[in-house]
Amino acid sequence: PEVINGRTHKATVVDLSPWVDYEFRVVASNSVGIGEPSRPSALLKTKAAVPVVAPTNVSGGGGSRSELVIMWEPVPEELQNGEGFGYIVMLRPLGSITWTKAVVASVEASKYVYRNESITPLSPFEVKVGVYNNEGEGTLSSISIVYSGEDEPQIAPAGASALSVSAAEVEVSWQPIAWNRHTGRVLGYEVRQP
């Protein structure tokens, strides 16, 4: 609080964080200066409240076929606002209306893996992650786009040809596979001798 009149013996402290331990001291002042502070009060914990800070850096991707891996930055303890803290993961295929909801009941969690055989490789999903505690559900993050896991490439490179360079060397060339939903990200090629 601001400076309090000398005849007042009580004050209300505002803008404190929920579910945090505080101790207080009182300092007397006059026109000459400020005196010594009182001894600290006993620790006092503010009441719990619904969490208001959503997880940040919601992202994901990778994983195996038929998986959607979702990751986020965990919410620090001082912003959890109460006991029973956990995360709510909301997801839906891009363009869908219906959200799928999952509850992750772990304070330390920073990842959720959604598994479903109907997920096609590299499908885009809208994802948001929220928070809850014993007081209720809190804020959700903004929507992020996350892609489901890849499958192995379904298309072989075309136009393979070989050119003899020397008695011990052959140069092999081919047309690269263009990225699409069925090929995924091609990380490399393997040349085999039949």
Secondary structure, DSSP 8 states (H G I E B T S, - for coil): -----TT-------S--TT-EE----EEE-SS-EEEE------EE----------EEEEE---STTEEEEEEE---GGGS-SSS-EEEEEEEETT-S--EEEEE--TT--EEEEE-TT--TT-EEEEEEEEEETTEEEEE---EEEE-------S--EEEEEEE-SSS-EEEEEE-----TTT-----------
